[in-house]
Amino acid sequence: MKNGSGNTNTKLILLHPYIQKQTSTTRLWLLAFISFFTIVFLLTLLYTRDTIPSKHTSVAAAVAAVVTRGSSSTPISNTNLPTSAINALLHYASRSNDSFHMSYGEMKSISDVLRRCAPPCNLLVFGLTHETLLWKSLNHNGRTIFVEENRYYAAYFEEIHPEIDVFDVQYTTKAHEAGELVSAAKEAAGNECRPVQNLLFSDCKLGLNDLPNHVYDVDWDVIFVDGPRGDAHEGPGRMSSIFTAAVLARSKKGGNPKTHVFVHDYYRDVERLCGDEFLCRENLVESNDLLAHYVLDKMDKNSTQFCSGRKKRSVSSLS
C-alpha cells in the first residue's frame, strides 16, 4: 500500500497472545497424556514379572508356591500336602550343602509318619536344626512346636521365621551324668519319676517342667528328639528330652492312644541307654545307627514301670 507521497507502508502482522498460549497448553496436555500411559505400562510390566515364575526362580520359592496354592484352594477333607510337594521338599532338603543335615532315608521315615497322621497332627520337636523349616512344612495345617536350649538362637530364629513356635528351656543335666541320672529315675519310677504324670508339677530331675502350660496339655502324635547337644562331655545330653517324650506319650488323655517317638543320633551311648530305659526295646519298630523309631501306647495313671523288663540295657556301662 502506498501513500500520497509514493512511499510504501510496511505490512505488520500481529500474532495474538491467545494463539501462543493455546499452543503451549496443547503441548503440556500431550506430554501429560504420554507420561501417564508410560507409567501405566511400566507398572504393568513390573507386576507381570513378579507374578510369572521365571526359569531362575529358586527351588524354595517354587515349593512354597505349590504349598500356597494348595492351602488357598477350595477346602477338602484331606489337608495334608500333595505327595509331589512332599517329595520335592525331601529331595532338596537331603541335598543341602550343610554337613549336618539328615539323610533322605531318615527324613522320609519321619515324613511317612506325618503323612499318615490324621490332621490336625501334633508334632513336638526338641532342637532347632537344619530341618526345622522342613518339619513345619511337612506338618501342614498341624500344630508344630520346637524346644531349644539356646534362648538367644530361639529368639533369633523366631524373629526371622515368625511362623515358627519356639520355646527355650534350661537343661540342668550333663551328658557324663547319664548313668547316674537314669539309675535315679528308675528308682523313683513309682514316685516323682513315674511314667504317667503332669510334668508341669514334676520334681523328677530328668523331667522338663518349665515349658509353657499348654505344651503339657497337648496330646502329641509325633515327638522328635534331636536336641539338646549330646556330643560333648559337658553338654546337657538328651536324657531329659527323651524322658520327657516318654512321659508325654504315656500321659495322653485323648486323641490317638499311640505316639511315634523318633530319636536322632541313636549310635551314641546316651541316646541308646535312655531309649532302652524310657522308650523301651519292645516299642522299637525301626532303627539304624542314626535314627530310632518307637511307637508308645498311653498307660494307666497308676503305672510305675516304663518297660516290661525285657531286653533292657545295663546302666553300668555309662556310670
C-alpha positions in Angstrom: 0.0 0.0 0.0 1.3 3.4 -0.9 0.5 6.8 0.5 0.0 10.0 -1.5 3.7 10.8 -1.5 4.6 7.5 -3.1 6.1 5.8 0.0 5.5 2.1 0.7 3.9 1.2 4.1 5.2 -1.9 5.7 2.6 -4.5 6.5 2.7 -5.6 10.1 1.2 -8.9 11.2 0.5 -9.2 14.9 0.2 -12.7 16.5 -2.4 -12.6 19.2 -1.1 -13.8 22.6 -4.0 -16.3 22.9 -2.7 -18.3 20.0 0.7 -18.8 21.7 -1.0 -19.7 25.0 -3.2 -22.3 23.3 -0.2 -24.0 21.6 1.7 -24.2 24.9 -1.3 -25.7 26.7 -1.8 -28.3 24.0 1.8 -29.5 24.3 1.5 -29.8 28.1 -1.6 -31.9 27.8 0.1 -34.1 25.2 3.1 -34.6 27.5 0.9 -35.4 30.4 -1.0 -38.0 28.3 2.2 -39.7 27.1 3.6 -39.7 30.7 0.5 -41.3 32.1 0.5 -44.2 29.7 4.3 -44.7 30.1 3.8 -45.0 33.9 0.9 -47.4 33.4 3.0 -49.5 31.0 5.9 -49.7 33.4 3.8 -50.7 36.4 2.1 -53.4 34.3 5.4 -54.8 33.2 6.8 -54.9 36.8 3.6 -56.6 38.1 3.7 -59.2 35.3 7.4 -60.0 36.0 6.6 -60.5 39.7 3.7 -62.8 39.2 5.0 -65.0 36.4 7.6 -67.6 37.6 10.8 -67.5 35.6 13.3 -70.2 35.0 15.6 -68.7 37.6 13.0 -69.0 40.4 14.6 -70.7 43.5 13.5 -74.2 44.5 12.3 -73.0 47.8 10.1 -70.4 46.2 8.7 -72.9 43.8 7.8 -75.3 46.5 6.3 -72.5 48.6 4.2 -71.6 45.6 2.8 -75.1 45.4 2.1 -75.1 49.1 0.4 -71.7 48.9 -1.8 -72.7 46.0 -2.8 -75.9 47.9 -3.8 -74.1 51.0 -5.7 -71.3 49.3 -7.7 -73.6 47.1 -11.2 -75.0 47.9 -11.1 -76.8 51.3 -11.1 -80.6 51.0 -11.2 -83.3 53.6 -7.5 -84.3 53.4 -5.5 -81.2 54.4 -2.1 -82.9 54.0 0.4 -81.6 51.5 0.3 -83.1 48.0 2.7 -86.0 47.5 4.6 -84.1 44.8 5.3 -81.2 47.3 6.4 -83.6 50.0 8.8 -85.4 47.6 10.2 -82.1 46.4 10.8 -80.9 50.0 12.6 -84.1 50.9 14.6 -84.2 47.7 16.1 -80.7 48.0 16.5 -80.9 51.9 18.6 -84.0 51.5 20.9 -82.3 49.0 21.8 -79.4 51.2 25.5 -78.3 51.5 25.1 -78.3 55.3 27.3 -81.1 56.6 25.0 -81.8 59.5 21.8 -82.3 57.5 19.9 -85.6 57.8 19.8 -88.2 55.0 16.9 -88.7 52.7 16.1 -92.0 54.3 16.0 -90.5 57.8 13.8 -87.6 56.8 11.5 -89.9 54.8 10.9 -92.1 57.8 9.5 -89.1 59.8 7.7 -87.7 56.7 5.9 -91.0 56.2 4.5 -91.0 59.7 3.5 -87.3 59.4 1.8 -88.2 56.1 -0.3 -90.9 57.8 -1.1 -88.7 60.9 -4.7 -87.7 61.0 -4.9 -83.9 60.6 -4.5 -81.8 62.5 -1.4 -83.6 63.6 0.5 -82.5 66.8 4.3 -82.5 66.3 6.8 -81.7 69.1 10.5 -81.3 68.1 13.4 -81.0 70.6 16.1 -78.9 68.9 16.3 -76.3 66.2 18.3 -77.8 63.3 18.8 -77.6 59.6 15.5 -79.4 59.1 13.3 -77.1 61.3 11.5 -75.5 58.4 11.0 -78.9 56.7 9.2 -80.3 59.7 7.0 -77.2 59.9 6.1 -77.5 56.2 5.6 -81.3 56.3 3.1 -80.9 59.2 0.9 -78.8 57.0 -2.2 -77.4 58.9 -1.0 -79.2 62.0 0.5 -77.9 65.3 4.3 -77.9 65.4 6.3 -76.7 68.4 10.1 -76.6 68.8 12.0 -76.7 72.1 15.5 -75.2 72.0 18.3 -75.0 74.6 19.8 -71.7 73.4 17.4 -68.9 74.2 19.3 -66.4 72.0 19.1 -68.6 69.0 15.5 -69.4 69.7 14.6 -65.7 69.7 16.7 -65.0 66.6 15.1 -67.9 64.7 11.6 -66.8 65.7 12.4 -63.3 64.6 13.4 -64.3 61.1 10.7 -67.1 60.9 7.7 -65.7 62.8 5.6 -68.6 61.7 7.7 -71.0 63.9 6.7 -71.6 67.5 9.9 -72.0 69.6 10.3 -72.2 73.3 13.6 -72.1 75.1 14.3 -74.4 78.1 17.2 -74.6 80.5 18.7 -78.1 80.9 20.3 -78.8 84.2 22.0 -82.1 83.3 25.4 -83.0 81.9 26.0 -85.8 79.4 28.6 -87.5 81.6 25.9 -87.8 84.4 23.7 -90.0 82.2 24.3 -93.3 84.0 23.7 -91.8 87.5 20.6 -89.9 86.4 19.0 -92.8 84.6 19.5 -95.0 87.7 17.9 -92.4 90.0 15.0 -92.0 87.6 14.4 -95.8 87.5 14.4 -96.0 91.4 11.9 -93.2 91.5 9.6 -94.6 88.8 6.9 -95.2 91.4 7.1 -91.6 92.7 8.4 -88.4 91.2 9.7 -90.0 88.0 6.6 -92.1 87.3 5.7 -92.7 83.6 2.3 -91.0 83.8 2.2 -87.6 85.3 1.8 -83.9 84.6 5.4 -82.8 84.2 4.5 -79.2 84.9 4.4 -80.2 88.6 7.2 -82.8 88.5 10.1 -83.0 90.8 12.0 -85.6 88.8 15.4 -84.2 87.7 15.0 -85.6 84.2 11.6 -84.1 83.7 11.3 -80.7 81.9 8.8 -78.7 83.9 9.5 -75.1 82.7 7.7 -75.2 79.3 4.5 -73.2 78.7 1.5 -74.8 80.4 -0.3 -75.7 77.1 2.6 -77.8 75.9 1.7 -80.4 78.7 -2.0 -80.4 77.7 -1.5 -81.3 74.1 -1.9 -85.0 73.0 1.3 -85.2 70.9 1.0 -87.6 67.9 4.7 -87.4 66.9 7.7 -86.4 69.0 11.2 -86.0 67.5 14.2 -85.8 69.8 17.1 -84.0 68.0 18.3 -81.8 70.9 19.8 -80.6 73.0 23.6 -81.0 72.4 24.7 -84.5 73.2 28.1 -84.9 71.6 30.1 -83.2 74.3 31.1 -84.5 77.7 29.9 -81.3 79.4 26.9 -80.8 77.1 23.4 -81.3 78.6 22.8 -84.6 76.8 19.4 -85.8 75.7 18.4 -87.7 78.9 15.7 -85.1 79.8 14.3 -84.7 76.3 13.9 -88.5 75.9 12.5 -88.9 79.4 10.0 -86.0 78.8 9.0 -87.5 75.4 8.3 -90.9 77.2 6.1 -89.3 79.8 4.2 -87.1 77.4 3.4 -90.1 75.2 2.2 -92.2 78.1 0.2 -89.5 79.8 -2.1 -88.7 76.9 -5.7 -88.0 77.8 -7.3 -88.2 74.3 -6.6 -88.4 70.6 -4.7 -91.3 69.2 -3.6 -93.6 72.0 -0.3 -94.2 70.2 2.6 -91.8 69.9 5.5 -92.0 67.4 8.8 -91.0 69.0 12.0 -90.6 66.9 15.4 -90.3 68.4 18.2 -88.9 66.3 21.9 -89.8 66.7 21.0 -93.2 68.0 24.5 -94.5 67.7 25.6 -92.6 70.8 25.5 -94.3 74.2 23.3 -91.8 75.9 20.6 -91.9 73.2 20.6 -95.8 73.2 20.6 -96.0 77.0 17.7 -93.6 77.5 15.8 -95.1 74.6 16.1 -98.6 76.1 15.1 -97.4 79.6 12.3 -94.9 78.9 11.0 -95.7 75.4 11.7 -99.4 75.7 13.0 -102.0 73.3 9.6 -103.7 72.9 8.3 -100.4 71.4 11.2 -100.1 68.9 9.8 -100.6 65.4 12.7 -99.4 63.3 16.3 -98.3 63.8 19.7 -97.8 62.3 22.9 -96.0 63.6 21.3 -92.6 63.2 17.6 -92.8 63.8 15.4 -94.9 66.1 11.6 -95.1 65.7 9.4 -96.1 68.7 5.7 -96.4 69.0 4.3 -95.9 72.5 0.9 -96.6 73.9 -0.6 -94.4 76.7 -0.6 -96.0 80.1 -2.8 -96.3 83.1 -2.2 -93.4 85.6 -1.1 -95.9 88.3 1.7 -97.4 86.2 5.1 -97.5 87.8 7.2 -99.0 85.1 8.3 -97.7 81.7 9.1 -101.0 80.2 8.1 -104.6 80.6 11.6 -105.5 81.7 12.7 -107.4 78.6 15.8 -106.6 76.6 17.0 -103.7 78.7 20.5 -102.4 78.5 22.7 -102.2 81.6 23.1 -98.7 83.0 26.5 -99.5 84.5 28.1 -99.1 81.1 27.8 -95.3 81.4 28.4 -95.0 85.1 
